[in-house]
Amino acid sequence: MREQYRTPRLSVTDLAPEPIEQFARWFKETATNPAIHEPNAMVVSTATPDGRPSARTVLLKHFDEAGFVFYTNYGSRKGGELAANPNVALLFPWHPLARQVIVTGRAARTGRDETVAYFRTRPHGSQLGAWASHQSSVIESREELLARYAELAARYPEHEQVPVPPEWGGFRVVPETVEFWQGHENRLHDRLRYVRTGEGWRVERLSP
């Protein structure tokens, strides 16, 4: 299975001065493209201290000059791995546009106030789900999960405030590199990578 990518070239002069601004440009284009479902979906890759990797798809919930934010159960596999080894990679796979964005950096927990503020924006069912699921733990059956959810739904009916689980919260990935990948025919892709320096960013072109 092969596909020839025919897209406009990406040059250094096309880029914004900083990677978050460039990401915002691409994200805006991606979010308005009907061919892309959940443009904020990203693959989060983590590793244990001895280098055993794991990856999963999560949803980006916020980004700004400080970094990229997602939320999870701190007791999950990714939560445990990030606690022991904060080095992380993010991949945005925008295939219909023949584009990828690859971020590497270090993750740190968001402040509790920020976590609570985001939790309050979640649908009621999602708030209950954060309590019902002890993420990444082994369970006997789906019925066990649904029973926990039903118990919580009875305890916190619709329109009643659900407390934020103590083990649930956000991670902010502070980028050290951000690569913008644009696919081209004959596999001669453009790969432009921002690298953090002491006072700012430098841009380098990578061979495809």
C-alpha positions as CSV (number, residue, x, y, z in Angstrom):
1,M,0.0,0.0,0.0
2,R,1.6,3.2,-1.2
3,E,0.5,6.8,-1.6
4,Q,2.2,9.7,-3.2
5,Y,1.8,12.9,-1.2
6,R,1.4,16.0,-3.3
7,T,1.4,19.0,-1.0
8,P,2.9,22.5,-0.9
9,R,6.5,22.6,0.2
10,L,7.4,23.8,3.7
11,S,10.3,26.1,4.0
12,V,12.0,27.8,7.0
13,T,10.7,31.2,5.8
14,D,7.1,29.8,6.1
15,L,7.5,29.1,9.8
16,A,6.4,31.3,12.7
17,P,9.2,32.5,15.0
18,E,8.1,30.1,17.8
19,P,6.7,26.6,17.6
20,I,3.5,27.2,19.5
21,E,2.5,29.9,17.1
22,Q,3.3,27.5,14.2
23,F,1.4,24.7,15.9
24,A,-1.6,27.1,16.3
25,R,-1.5,27.8,12.5
26,W,-1.5,24.1,11.6
27,F,-4.1,23.2,14.3
28,K,-6.5,25.8,13.0
29,E,-6.2,24.4,9.4
30,T,-6.6,20.9,10.7
31,A,-9.6,21.7,12.9
32,T,-11.5,23.1,9.9
33,N,-10.8,20.1,7.7
34,P,-13.8,17.8,7.6
35,A,-11.6,14.8,6.7
36,I,-9.9,14.9,10.1
37,H,-11.8,13.4,13.1
38,E,-10.7,14.7,16.5
39,P,-7.8,16.9,15.4
40,N,-6.7,17.2,19.0
41,A,-6.1,13.4,19.2
42,M,-2.4,12.7,19.9
43,V,-0.3,9.7,20.6
44,V,1.4,10.1,24.0
45,S,4.6,7.9,24.4
46,T,6.2,7.3,27.8
47,A,8.8,5.0,29.1
48,T,9.9,3.4,32.3
49,P,13.2,4.5,33.8
50,D,14.8,1.4,32.2
51,G,13.5,2.3,28.8
52,R,10.4,0.1,28.3
53,P,8.1,2.2,26.2
54,S,4.3,2.5,26.0
55,A,2.0,4.6,23.8
56,R,-1.7,5.5,23.7
57,T,-4.0,8.1,22.1
58,V,-5.3,10.9,24.3
59,L,-6.9,14.2,23.6
60,L,-5.1,17.5,23.8
61,K,-7.2,19.9,26.0
62,H,-5.1,23.1,26.0
63,F,-1.9,24.5,24.5
64,D,-0.1,27.8,24.9
65,E,3.4,29.1,25.3
66,A,3.8,27.0,28.5
67,G,3.2,23.7,26.8
68,F,0.6,21.1,25.8
69,V,-1.9,19.9,28.4
70,F,-3.8,16.6,28.7
71,Y,-5.7,14.9,31.6
72,T,-5.6,11.4,33.0
73,N,-5.6,9.3,36.1
74,Y,-2.3,9.7,37.9
75,G,-2.5,6.0,38.9
76,S,-2.6,4.9,35.2
77,R,0.3,3.4,33.4
78,K,1.2,6.7,31.8
79,G,0.8,8.5,35.1
80,G,3.1,6.1,36.8
81,E,5.7,6.2,34.1
82,L,5.7,10.0,33.9
83,A,6.1,10.2,37.7
84,A,9.2,8.0,37.4
85,N,10.5,9.3,34.0
86,P,9.0,12.7,32.9
87,N,10.5,12.5,29.4
88,V,7.6,12.2,26.9
89,A,6.8,12.4,23.2
90,L,3.6,13.6,21.6
91,L,2.6,12.8,18.0
92,F,-0.3,14.5,16.1
93,P,-1.0,12.2,13.1
94,W,-2.9,14.4,10.6
95,H,-2.8,11.9,7.8
96,P,-5.4,13.5,5.4
97,L,-3.2,16.6,5.2
98,A,0.0,14.5,5.0
99,R,1.2,16.2,8.1
100,Q,2.6,15.2,11.5
101,V,3.7,17.3,14.5
102,I,6.1,15.6,16.9
103,V,6.8,17.1,20.3
104,T,9.4,15.9,22.7
105,G,9.8,17.4,26.2
106,R,9.2,16.8,29.9
107,A,5.9,16.5,31.6
108,A,4.8,18.0,34.9
109,R,1.5,17.9,36.8
110,T,-0.8,20.9,36.4
111,G,-1.8,22.9,39.4
112,R,-4.8,21.6,41.3
113,D,-6.8,24.8,40.6
114,E,-6.2,24.3,36.9
115,T,-7.3,20.7,37.1
116,V,-10.4,21.6,39.1
117,A,-11.4,24.3,36.6
118,Y,-11.1,21.9,33.7
119,F,-12.9,19.1,35.5
120,R,-15.9,21.4,36.0
121,T,-16.2,21.7,32.2
122,R,-16.5,18.0,31.6
123,P,-19.9,16.4,31.0
124,H,-21.5,14.9,34.1
125,G,-21.0,11.4,32.8
126,S,-17.4,12.0,32.1
127,Q,-16.9,13.3,35.7
128,L,-18.5,10.1,37.0
129,G,-16.4,8.0,34.7
130,A,-13.2,9.5,36.2
131,W,-14.3,8.1,39.5
132,A,-15.6,4.8,38.2
133,S,-12.4,3.8,36.3
134,H,-9.2,3.0,38.2
135,Q,-7.4,3.4,34.9
136,S,-5.0,0.7,33.8
137,S,-5.9,-1.6,36.7
138,V,-7.2,-5.2,36.0
139,I,-11.0,-5.7,36.4
140,E,-13.0,-8.9,36.4
141,S,-15.6,-7.7,33.8
142,R,-17.3,-4.7,32.2
143,E,-20.3,-5.4,34.5
144,E,-18.0,-4.5,37.5
145,L,-17.2,-1.2,35.8
146,L,-20.8,-0.4,35.0
147,A,-21.9,-1.3,38.6
148,R,-19.4,1.2,40.0
149,Y,-20.7,3.9,37.6
150,A,-24.3,3.2,38.5
151,E,-23.5,3.6,42.2
152,L,-21.8,6.9,41.5
153,A,-24.7,8.1,39.3
154,A,-27.0,7.4,42.2
155,R,-24.8,9.2,44.7
156,Y,-24.3,12.2,42.4
157,P,-27.4,12.7,40.2
158,E,-27.4,15.0,37.2
159,H,-26.8,18.7,38.0
160,E,-25.2,17.8,41.4
161,Q,-21.5,18.8,41.6
162,V,-19.1,15.8,41.4
163,P,-15.9,16.3,43.4
164,V,-12.6,15.9,41.6
165,P,-11.0,12.6,42.2
166,P,-7.7,13.1,44.1
167,E,-5.8,10.8,41.8
168,W,-7.0,12.6,38.6
169,G,-5.4,15.6,37.0
170,G,-3.5,17.1,34.2
171,F,0.0,16.9,32.8
172,R,1.7,19.8,30.9
173,V,4.3,18.8,28.4
174,V,6.9,21.5,28.2
175,P,8.5,21.2,24.7
176,E,12.2,20.8,24.1
177,T,11.8,20.1,20.4
178,V,8.8,20.4,18.0
179,E,9.0,18.9,14.5
180,F,6.7,19.9,11.7
181,W,6.5,17.1,9.1
182,Q,5.0,17.7,5.6
183,G,4.8,14.7,3.3
184,H,5.9,14.9,-0.3
185,E,6.1,12.6,-3.3
186,N,9.0,10.2,-3.7
187,R,9.3,10.3,0.2
188,L,11.2,13.6,0.0
189,H,9.3,15.0,2.9
190,D,9.9,18.3,4.6
191,R,11.0,18.0,8.3
192,L,11.6,21.3,10.1
193,R,12.3,21.0,13.8
194,Y,12.4,23.7,16.4
195,V,15.0,23.1,19.2
196,R,14.9,25.0,22.4
197,T,18.0,27.1,23.2
198,G,18.8,29.1,26.2
199,E,16.9,32.2,25.1
200,G,14.6,30.9,22.4
201,W,14.4,28.5,19.5
202,R,16.5,27.5,16.5
203,V,15.1,25.7,13.5
204,E,16.9,22.9,11.7
205,R,16.0,20.8,8.6
206,L,16.1,17.1,8.9
207,S,16.6,14.6,6.1
208,P,13.5,12.6,5.4
